[in-house]
Amino acid sequence: MNNYLLCMFFLVIFVSISFQIECVDGNCSSGGGNNSVEDKLEEIKNLLQNGLINEEDLAKLLGKDTENTPTGASDPVVANDVSEQLGINWIYHPYYDFYITETEITVRQFKDCLDVKACSYKNINPNSGSFAEKLDDFPLNYISYFGAEEICSYIGGYICTQDEWNNACSGTDNRPYPYGKTFNKGHCNIGNYDDDADIEPVKARPDCEGGLEGLFDMGGNLSEWINEPNDPEDNYRKFKSAAYAQGSNINKKVCYSHCAGNQREFKSPFIGARCCKK
């Protein structure tokens, strides 16, 4: 949109707010004086065309601080551009009207967030795990809940609620595992601590797809932070899914039960992040 059209857009808002417009039978006039709305529009249009007022001046009239207006993830256009730039695919749930990221957040994606200072090193462990080993296409582990908040905000989303995570995992047929109704250890990267297992790249196992089409690794690789309980006064949060290494009961119905939880500062080799958005 060029400057003139943008100014005209602001102009309509400005006139609508500044002059109490009264309309009767399709005829509109200003309740704030004798001049009609059309006259006011024409006056300001002439100012714009003659260069006597510009976009910045008009923005100031509207009380819009152009110098200090924040940009980035709070701007949906910028956030969508970021997702596209980072190769992030959002998978839509047709029953519950929300989106979830195709995979867990990768090292490469978090590095981009660090580069623009939208994410903080203090919320990961840069000397351990997939980040330290420069495994760019692997899910980022050793990330705290606060780090998950940062990256999700950066790409225009938020940390999934427990209901959103469960519904994405169980798909549209309420399955207990993302890939179906019966547990299969080989479908996802999941094991016990003594299995000598390790983290894998995202989407490394095509059979670990579901519950929605195009959604991967909901049943393995890393557990994932969720916003549960959703209480700003409570520092405890849960994580979902199953990790490449964990304790007993690896065949638990991962789409229903929660894994465990800890304080939001907690970082672990078995915990990563995934994001949702409306």
VOPAGU-2260 file (C-alpha; in pm, 1 decimal, decimal comma):
REM VOPAGU-2260
SITE   aa  ch    i         X         Y         Z
SITE  MET   A    0       0,0       0,0       0,0
SITE  ASN   A    1     151,3     336,7    -101,0
SITE  ASN   A    2     168,7     630,8     135,9
SITE  TYR   A    3    -127,2     811,3     -16,2
SITE  LEU   A    4    -363,4     514,7      22,0
SITE  LEU   A    5    -236,8     451,8     374,3
SITE  CYS   A    6    -301,4     813,2     464,7
SITE  MET   A    7    -652,6     793,5     323,9
SITE  PHE   A    8    -713,4     483,6     534,8
SITE  PHE   A    9    -605,3     671,8     847,7
SITE  LEU   A   10    -813,6     964,7     730,7
SITE  VAL   A   11   -1139,6     773,0     731,6
SITE  ILE   A   12   -1071,2     648,1    1084,9
SITE  PHE   A   13    -972,9     996,1    1197,7
SITE  VAL   A   14   -1285,9    1162,0    1063,7
SITE  SER   A   15   -1511,4     888,1    1198,9
SITE  ILE   A   16   -1374,2     932,2    1549,9
SITE  SER   A   17   -1312,6    1305,1    1555,6
SITE  PHE   A   18   -1650,5    1413,5    1412,5
SITE  GLN   A   19   -1956,8    1257,8    1567,4
SITE  ILE   A   20   -2118,6    1140,8    1245,3
SITE  GLU   A   21   -2496,8    1120,8    1238,9
SITE  CYS   A   22   -2670,3     946,5     951,4
SITE  VAL   A   23   -3040,5     971,2     868,7
SITE  ASP   A   24   -3183,0     801,2     558,9
SITE  GLY   A   25   -2836,4     769,5     413,2
SITE  ASN   A   26   -2746,3    1138,2     459,4
SITE  CYS   A   27   -2452,3    1186,7     694,0
SITE  SER   A   28   -2340,3    1502,8     870,0
SITE  SER   A   29   -2106,8    1595,4    1150,4
SITE  GLY   A   30   -2257,5    1642,8    1492,8
SITE  GLY   A   31   -1958,8    1851,6    1596,4
SITE  GLY   A   32   -2008,9    2160,1    1378,2
SITE  ASN   A   33   -2162,5    2314,3    1070,2
SITE  ASN   A   34   -1922,0    2163,0     816,9
SITE  SER   A   35   -2030,5    1836,3     656,4
SITE  VAL   A   36   -1820,4    1523,3     675,2
SITE  GLU   A   37   -1768,6    1549,4     300,1
SITE  ASP   A   38   -1623,2    1899,7     343,9
SITE  LYS   A   39   -1387,4    1776,7     615,0
SITE  LEU   A   40   -1272,9    1487,6     396,1
SITE  GLU   A   41   -1215,5    1722,1     104,2
SITE  GLU   A   42   -1012,9    1961,5     318,9
SITE  ILE   A   43    -778,8    1692,4     447,8
SITE  LYS   A   44    -755,7    1531,8     104,5
SITE  ASN   A   45    -633,2    1864,8     -34,5
SITE  LEU   A   46    -376,0    1889,4     245,7
SITE  LEU   A   47    -246,0    1543,7     155,4
SITE  GLN   A   48    -232,1    1614,1    -217,7
SITE  ASN   A   49     -52,0    1945,8    -167,1
SITE  GLY   A   50     204,7    1792,4      64,8
SITE  LEU   A   51      93,6    2002,8     363,8
SITE  ILE   A   52      34,0    1690,1     575,2
SITE  ASN   A   53     199,2    1350,9     550,7
SITE  GLU   A   54     152,1     998,8     681,5
SITE  GLU   A   55     347,7    1065,7    1000,3
SITE  ASP   A   56     153,6    1385,5    1075,9
SITE  LEU   A   57    -176,0    1209,2    1028,6
SITE  ALA   A   58     -63,6     921,1    1247,7
SITE  LYS   A   59      20,7    1170,4    1523,5
SITE  LEU   A   60    -325,3    1323,6    1492,2
SITE  LEU   A   61    -463,0     977,7    1559,3
SITE  GLY   A   62    -235,9     938,7    1861,5
SITE  LYS   A   63     -31,0     670,3    1687,3
SITE  ASP   A   64     336,3     674,6    1790,2
SITE  THR   A   65     512,7     567,2    1472,1
SITE  GLU   A   66     859,6     567,4    1628,4
SITE  ASN   A   67     780,6     346,1    1926,1
SITE  THR   A   68     522,2     111,9    1778,8
SITE  PRO   A   69     651,6    -242,1    1843,4
SITE  THR   A   70     706,5    -473,1    1549,4
SITE  GLY   A   71     768,3    -844,6    1523,2
SITE  ALA   A   72     558,2   -1132,6    1648,1
SITE  SER   A   73     279,2    -904,2    1773,1
SITE  ASP   A   74     216,0    -801,8    1411,9
SITE  PRO   A   75      28,5   -1088,9    1240,1
SITE  VAL   A   76     171,0    -999,3     899,6
SITE  VAL   A   77     528,3   -1006,6    1031,1
SITE  ALA   A   78     460,8   -1324,5    1227,3
SITE  ASN   A   79     323,7   -1500,5     918,7
SITE  ASP   A   80     629,1   -1389,5     722,2
SITE  VAL   A   81     852,6   -1535,1     994,0
SITE  SER   A   82     675,9   -1872,2     979,8
SITE  GLU   A   83     716,1   -1885,1     604,5
SITE  GLN   A   84    1078,7   -1776,0     623,9
SITE  LEU   A   85    1159,4   -2048,8     876,3
SITE  GLY   A   86     972,2   -2318,1     686,4
SITE  ILE   A   87     718,1   -2364,9     964,7
SITE  ASN   A   88     399,2   -2538,3     854,0
SITE  TRP   A   89      84,3   -2493,2    1060,4
SITE  ILE   A   90    -152,6   -2790,8    1072,7
SITE  TYR   A   91    -521,1   -2707,4    1112,8
SITE  HIS   A   92    -764,4   -2900,7    1331,8
SITE  PRO   A   93   -1101,5   -2898,3    1152,9
SITE  TYR   A   94   -1305,0   -2979,5    1464,0
SITE  TYR   A   95   -1153,7   -2738,9    1715,8
SITE  ASP   A   96   -1048,1   -2447,3    1494,3
SITE  PHE   A   97    -681,9   -2401,3    1585,7
SITE  TYR   A   98    -340,6   -2463,2    1429,4
SITE  ILE   A   99     -37,1   -2649,2    1560,4
SITE  THR   A  100     317,9   -2658,0    1424,9
SITE  GLU   A  101     398,3   -2952,0    1202,9
SITE  THR   A  102     701,3   -3047,7    1414,8
SITE  GLU   A  103     874,3   -2952,9    1733,0
SITE  ILE   A  104    1072,4   -2629,2    1717,0
SITE  THR   A  105    1411,9   -2697,3    1562,8
SITE  VAL   A  106    1756,6   -2564,5    1647,6
SITE  ARG   A  107    1762,9   -2369,5    1319,6
SITE  GLN   A  108    1433,8   -2196,8    1397,9
SITE  PHE   A  109    1541,2   -2097,6    1747,7
SITE  LYS   A  110    1873,3   -1965,7    1615,8
SITE  ASP   A  111    1681,6   -1729,1    1389,6
SITE  CYS   A  112    1486,4   -1606,9    1690,6
SITE  LEU   A  113    1813,0   -1549,5    1876,1
SITE  ASP   A  114    1960,6   -1359,3    1583,0
SITE  VAL   A  115    1684,7   -1097,3    1596,3
SITE  LYS   A  116    1694,9   -1093,5    1977,6
SITE  ALA   A  117    1336,7   -1215,3    2011,0
SITE  CYS   A  118    1465,9   -1517,0    2205,7
SITE  SER   A  119    1718,3   -1535,2    2490,5
SITE  TYR   A  120    2016,9   -1762,5    2546,0
SITE  LYS   A  121    1927,8   -1774,9    2915,6
SITE  ASN   A  122    1618,7   -1980,2    2830,0
SITE  ILE   A  123    1813,1   -2264,9    2669,0
SITE  ASN   A  124    2136,6   -2444,5    2748,7
SITE  PRO   A  125    2364,9   -2341,9    2459,8
SITE  ASN   A  126    2643,0   -2570,4    2581,7
SITE  SER   A  127    2443,0   -2892,8    2574,7
SITE  GLY   A  128    2217,4   -3097,5    2353,8
SITE  SER   A  129    2113,5   -3037,9    1995,9
SITE  PHE   A  130    2200,1   -2666,8    2005,8
SITE  ALA   A  131    2558,4   -2722,2    2120,0
SITE  GLU   A  132    2604,8   -2995,0    1861,0
SITE  LYS   A  133    2470,9   -2762,2    1585,4
SITE  LEU   A  134    2206,6   -3013,5    1481,3
SITE  ASP   A  135    2001,4   -2756,4    1295,6
SITE  ASP   A  136    1724,0   -2988,8    1176,7
SITE  PHE   A  137    1683,5   -3159,4    1513,5
SITE  PRO   A  138    1429,7   -3048,5    1772,7
SITE  LEU   A  139    1574,6   -2807,8    2025,8
SITE  ASN   A  140    1606,6   -2961,9    2369,9
SITE  TYR   A  141    1719,9   -2803,7    2697,2
SITE  ILE   A  142    1462,2   -2528,6    2649,1
SITE  SER   A  143    1268,5   -2382,3    2940,8
SITE  TYR   A  144     901,1   -2292,3    2936,4
SITE  PHE   A  145    1006,5   -1928,9    2899,3
SITE  GLY   A  146    1211,4   -2017,2    2591,3
SITE  ALA   A  147     909,4   -2194,8    2445,0
SITE  GLU   A  148     702,7   -1881,8    2507,6
SITE  GLU   A  149     957,6   -1669,0    2324,4
SITE  ILE   A  150     982,6   -1880,0    2011,2
SITE  CYS   A  151     606,2   -1935,1    1990,4
SITE  SER   A  152     543,3   -1562,0    2018,3
SITE  TYR   A  153     809,1   -1494,3    1754,2
SITE  ILE   A  154     630,5   -1711,5    1497,3
SITE  GLY   A  155     288,3   -1570,3    1582,3
SITE  GLY   A  156     162,4   -1838,1    1817,4
SITE  TYR   A  157     161,2   -1948,7    2179,6
SITE  ILE   A  158     230,8   -2258,9    2386,4
SITE  CYS   A  159     -47,8   -2512,0    2331,6
SITE  THR   A  160    -302,1   -2578,1    2601,5
SITE  GLN   A  161    -345,8   -2933,5    2720,2
SITE  ASP   A  162    -677,7   -2966,3    2535,7
SITE  GLU   A  163    -526,3   -2838,1    2211,1
SITE  TRP   A  164    -231,1   -3073,0    2236,8
SITE  ASN   A  165    -452,0   -3373,9    2317,6
SITE  ASN   A  166    -696,8   -3296,3    2038,5
SITE  ALA   A  167    -418,5   -3258,2    1782,0
SITE  CYS   A  168    -259,0   -3583,7    1894,2
SITE  SER   A  169    -583,9   -3782,6    1888,4
SITE  GLY   A  170    -691,9   -3634,4    1555,0
SITE  THR   A  171   -1054,7   -3654,3    1450,1
SITE  ASP   A  172   -1121,2   -4008,2    1573,3
SITE  ASN   A  173   -1005,3   -3984,8    1936,1
SITE  ARG   A  174    -715,4   -4226,8    1889,3
SITE  PRO   A  175    -488,2   -4297,5    2190,2
SITE  TYR   A  176    -169,0   -4278,9    1981,8
SITE  PRO   A  177    -102,2   -4028,4    1704,7
SITE  TYR   A  178     -65,3   -4304,3    1444,6
SITE  GLY   A  179    -361,9   -4518,4    1551,7
SITE  LYS   A  180    -531,7   -4722,2    1821,7
SITE  THR   A  181    -255,1   -4975,0    1891,6
SITE  PHE   A  182      87,8   -4903,4    2038,0
SITE  ASN   A  183     386,7   -4963,6    1810,5
SITE  LYS   A  184     725,7   -4883,2    1960,1
SITE  GLY   A  185     899,2   -4852,0    1623,6
SITE  HIS   A  186     665,6   -4589,9    1482,1
SITE  CYS   A  187     806,0   -4305,1    1694,6
SITE  ASN   A  188    1141,2   -4234,7    1857,1
SITE  ILE   A  189    1057,8   -4359,0    2205,0
SITE  GLY   A  190    1242,4   -4578,0    2450,8
SITE  ASN   A  191    1367,2   -4640,0    2802,6
SITE  TYR   A  192    1674,8   -4484,6    2957,2
SITE  ASP   A  193    1870,1   -4807,6    2908,4
SITE  ASP   A  194    1781,9   -4844,6    2538,2
SITE  ASP   A  195    2080,1   -4636,5    2424,2
SITE  ALA   A  196    1837,6   -4418,7    2226,4
SITE  ASP   A  197    1909,8   -4065,4    2109,9
SITE  ILE   A  198    1734,6   -3764,7    1965,3
SITE  GLU   A  199    1656,1   -3770,5    1591,9
SITE  PRO   A  200    1584,6   -3507,3    1324,8
SITE  VAL   A  201    1224,7   -3392,9    1302,7
SITE  LYS   A  202    1008,5   -3605,4    1068,3
SITE  ALA   A  203    1275,9   -3877,1    1068,2
SITE  ARG   A  204    1006,1   -4142,9    1111,4
SITE  PRO   A  205     722,1   -4115,1     859,4
SITE  ASP   A  206     512,6   -4360,6    1064,3
SITE  CYS   A  207     507,8   -4112,9    1353,1
SITE  GLU   A  208     251,1   -3897,7    1171,4
SITE  GLY   A  209     -81,7   -3799,2    1324,7
SITE  GLY   A  210    -328,6   -3763,0    1473,7
SITE  LEU   A  211    -378,3   -3492,9    1206,4
SITE  GLU   A  212    -241,7   -3539,9     858,4
SITE  GLY   A  213      96,6   -3370,6     825,3
SITE  LEU   A  214     159,6   -3358,7    1201,1
SITE  PHE   A  215     477,7   -3537,5    1313,0
SITE  ASP   A  216     649,5   -3664,8    1627,0
SITE  MET   A  217     359,3   -3620,3    1867,7
SITE  GLY   A  218     444,4   -3962,2    2009,7
SITE  GLY   A  219     821,7   -3940,8    2044,9
SITE  ASN   A  220    1156,9   -3764,3    2012,1
SITE  LEU   A  221    1092,5   -3502,9    2283,6
SITE  SER   A  222     827,7   -3423,8    2537,8
SITE  GLU   A  223     679,9   -3076,3    2487,3
SITE  TRP   A  224     581,9   -2793,5    2719,2
SITE  ILE   A  225     210,2   -2715,6    2746,2
SITE  ASN   A  226      31,4   -2427,2    2915,9
SITE  GLU   A  227    -118,9   -2633,5    3196,0
SITE  PRO   A  228    -209,4   -2518,6    3452,4
SITE  ASN   A  229    -296,4   -2189,6    3282,8
SITE  ASP   A  230    -231,1   -1980,5    3591,4
SITE  PRO   A  231      19,0   -1691,0    3583,0
SITE  GLU   A  232      61,6   -1718,5    3960,6
SITE  ASP   A  233     169,1   -2083,4    3937,0
SITE  ASN   A  234     526,6   -2150,5    3824,5
SITE  TYR   A  235     456,5   -2519,3    3757,1
SITE  ARG   A  236     383,6   -2638,1    3401,2
SITE  LYS   A  237     331,1   -2978,4    3243,3
SITE  PHE   A  238     486,2   -3134,2    2937,9
SITE  LYS   A  239     323,5   -3380,0    2698,4
SITE  SER   A  240     422,0   -3657,2    2455,3
SITE  ALA   A  241     694,7   -3916,6    2506,4
SITE  ALA   A  242    1069,3   -3869,6    2474,4
SITE  TYR   A  243    1337,9   -4078,0    2307,7
SITE  ALA   A  244    1436,5   -4196,5    2655,2
SITE  GLN   A  245    1222,3   -4211,5    2965,9
SITE  GLY   A  246    1123,7   -4432,6    3254,4
SITE  SER   A  247     874,4   -4716,0    3254,5
SITE  ASN   A  248     540,3   -4737,4    3074,1
SITE  ILE   A  249     653,7   -4629,3    2728,5
SITE  ASN   A  250     329,3   -4768,7    2585,1
SITE  LYS   A  251     112,4   -4519,0    2772,4
SITE  LYS   A  252    -172,6   -4363,4    2576,0
SITE  VAL   A  253      23,5   -4053,4    2494,2
SITE  CYS   A  254    -269,8   -3859,1    2345,5
SITE  TYR   A  255    -464,8   -3881,4    2670,0
SITE  SER   A  256    -226,1   -3875,6    2963,9
SITE  HIS   A  257      25,3   -3604,8    3053,4
SITE  CYS   A  258     391,2   -3689,7    3087,9
SITE  ALA   A  259     503,4   -3493,6    3391,6
SITE  GLY   A  260     580,2   -3136,5    3487,9
SITE  ASN   A  261     827,7   -2904,0    3651,1
SITE  GLN   A  262     905,8   -2539,9    3720,9
SITE  ARG   A  263     907,3   -2312,9    3417,7
SITE  GLU   A  264    1284,8   -2256,4    3442,2
SITE  PHE   A  265    1348,9   -2630,4    3410,3
SITE  LYS   A  266    1561,1   -2751,2    3114,8
SITE  SER   A  267    1604,3   -3112,3    3016,1
SITE  PRO   A  268    1755,8   -3317,4    2730,9
SITE  PHE   A  269    1411,2   -3477,3    2693,3
SITE  ILE   A  270    1194,8   -3162,8    2664,0
SITE  GLY   A  271    1130,9   -2938,1    2364,0
SITE  ALA   A  272     865,0   -2701,9    2233,9
SITE  ARG   A  273     574,3   -2696,8    1990,6
SITE  CYS   A  274     336,1   -2409,2    1925,9
SITE  CYS   A  275     -31,2   -2346,3    1857,0
SITE  LYS   A  276    -225,9   -2050,3    1718,4
SITE  LYS   A  277    -583,8   -1952,8    1640,0
